[in-house]
Amino acid sequence: QLQLVESGGGLVQPGGSLKLSCAAAGRNLEYSNVGWFRQAPGKEREGVSCIRNTDNSTYYRDSVKGRFTISRDNAKRTVTLQMHSLKPEDTAVYYCAADAPHKIISNIAALCAPRYEHDYWGQGTQVTVST
């Protein structure tokens, strides 16, 4: 069973930055579609940013465009989410999700859709943006 592990969460002031990392226990995520999702208390889980396996095309929800960047570091076998200009409304548990290797999808945005069924999920890392 593939296990995903998120790291990098914490407490940060508004306007600050955090970098989240997703790793898959000794495996490379290079060939997997990967997404970052978040869930705030009392709210539905939402897709934040996703990256496709074939060409590394990316998707960002409107509220994080220009502030967040998803990328791969294949040498480290990780997918990162660099977050800048954080706002209190970014506070949530952030989850990494990944497909089995080589799964093909044509619509990048679909990777971040609420109903998309990723094969693997991490346990989440808490991001709190507060003074």
Residue, then its C-alpha position, 0 to 999 in steps of 0.5 A: q500500500l502506497q503511503l503519502v506523507e505531507s510535511g511543512g505545515g505550521l502556524v504563520q502570520p498573514g502575508g507569510s509563507l509556507k512550503l508543503s511537501c508530499a512524499a511517497a515512501g521511497r517511491n517517485l511521484e513523477y508518473s502520478n497525477v498529484g493534487w493538494f486539497r484542503q479542508a477547513p472545519g465545517k467546510e467541504r474539502e476543496g481542490v487547491s492545486c493539481i499537477r498532471n503526470t504527462d506534461n506537468s501541466t498545473y491547475y490552481r483554484d482561483s483563490v490561490k492563483g498568483r500566491f501558490t505554486i505546485s511543482r515537482d522535485n523528482a530528485k527528492r521524490t516529492v511534490t511541493l506546494q509553495m504558498h505565499s501571501l497567506k491569508p486567514e482563509d487559507t487555514a485548513v488541513y492540507y492533504c496530498a493525493a495521488d493517482a496510481p502511476h501512468k493514469i491518463i487524464s485529459n482534463i487537468a482541472a478534473l484532478c482537483a474536482p471534488r468528485y475525483e477519486h485519487d488512489y492515495w491520500g496522506q494524513g494531512t498537515q495543518v496550516t494555520v494563518s493567524t496573528 
